[in-house]
Amino acid sequence: LLNITVLDEDEVILSIPDMEENAAVYPNPASKRLYIDRKNIEEILLINATGQTMLRSEFTDFINVENMPTGSYLLIIRTANDKFSRKILITR
């Protein structure tokens, strides 16, 4: 599911719904592991602030973020029917 908002002919906003009500993600900020409590996940993406995909994985109970650079990331969770996103902070 992708939300598209057209502000005018030169400005379009694309967004993926936030997963606040759809999955528990903790801890945030994370330093070693990021746990994801959601069933039926097919794919997890972790994207950095420049848009680079830093992690692409099939679902497990957690993802290891210990070796990733500190900073803000966008976590995208894809299920068979939906996509959800949440901002994630990786710290040391």
C-alpha positions as CSV (number, residue, x, y, z in Angstrom):
1,L,0.0,0.0,0.0
2,L,1.5,3.3,-1.1
3,N,-0.1,6.7,-0.2
4,I,0.1,9.3,-2.9
5,T,-0.7,13.0,-2.1
6,V,-0.7,15.5,-4.9
7,L,-0.2,19.0,-3.6
8,D,0.0,20.6,-7.1
9,E,1.4,19.7,-10.5
10,D,5.0,20.1,-9.3
11,E,4.8,18.5,-5.9
12,V,3.8,14.9,-5.1
13,I,4.4,13.1,-1.8
14,L,4.8,9.4,-1.7
15,S,4.6,7.6,1.7
16,I,4.1,4.2,3.2
17,P,1.8,4.0,6.2
18,D,3.5,4.0,9.6
19,M,3.5,0.6,11.4
20,E,2.7,2.0,14.9
21,E,-0.5,0.0,15.1
22,N,0.7,-2.9,12.9
23,A,4.0,-4.1,14.5
24,A,6.0,-3.7,17.7
25,V,9.6,-2.7,16.9
26,Y,12.0,-2.4,19.9
27,P,14.3,-1.1,21.2
28,N,14.3,2.2,19.4
29,P,17.0,3.5,19.4
30,A,18.9,0.2,18.9
31,S,22.5,-0.6,19.2
32,K,22.8,-4.4,18.8
33,R,19.5,-6.0,17.8
34,L,16.2,-4.7,16.6
35,Y,13.3,-6.9,17.5
36,I,10.2,-7.0,15.3
37,D,6.9,-8.5,16.6
38,R,4.7,-9.0,13.6
39,K,3.4,-12.1,11.9
40,N,3.3,-12.9,8.2
41,I,6.4,-10.8,7.3
42,E,7.8,-11.6,3.9
43,E,10.6,-9.0,3.7
44,I,12.4,-6.4,5.8
45,L,14.3,-3.5,4.4
46,L,16.5,-1.0,6.3
47,I,17.2,2.1,4.3
48,N,19.6,4.9,5.3
49,A,19.1,8.6,5.1
50,T,20.5,8.8,1.6
51,G,18.1,6.1,0.3
52,Q,20.6,3.3,0.2
53,T,19.3,-0.2,1.1
54,M,21.5,-1.3,4.0
55,L,19.7,-4.5,4.8
56,R,17.3,-6.7,2.8
57,S,16.2,-9.9,4.6
58,E,13.4,-12.4,5.0
59,F,11.8,-12.2,8.3
60,T,13.4,-13.4,11.5
61,D,12.5,-12.4,15.1
62,F,15.3,-9.7,15.1
63,I,17.8,-8.0,12.8
64,N,21.4,-7.4,13.8
65,V,22.3,-3.7,13.6
66,E,25.5,-3.9,15.6
67,N,27.8,-3.4,12.5
68,M,25.7,-0.6,10.9
69,P,26.7,3.0,11.1
70,T,24.9,5.1,13.6
71,G,22.1,7.3,12.3
72,S,18.5,7.4,11.2
73,Y,17.0,4.7,9.1
74,L,13.7,3.8,7.6
75,L,12.5,0.3,8.4
76,I,10.1,-1.1,5.8
77,I,8.2,-4.3,6.5
78,R,6.5,-6.0,3.6
79,T,3.7,-8.6,4.1
80,A,1.7,-10.4,1.4
81,N,-0.9,-7.6,1.4
82,D,0.8,-4.4,2.9
83,K,3.9,-2.4,3.5
84,F,4.6,-0.5,6.8
85,S,7.4,1.8,7.8
86,R,8.9,3.2,10.9
87,K,11.9,5.5,11.6
88,I,14.7,3.7,13.4
89,L,17.7,5.2,15.2
90,I,20.9,3.2,15.5
91,T,23.3,4.3,18.3
92,R,26.3,3.0,20.1
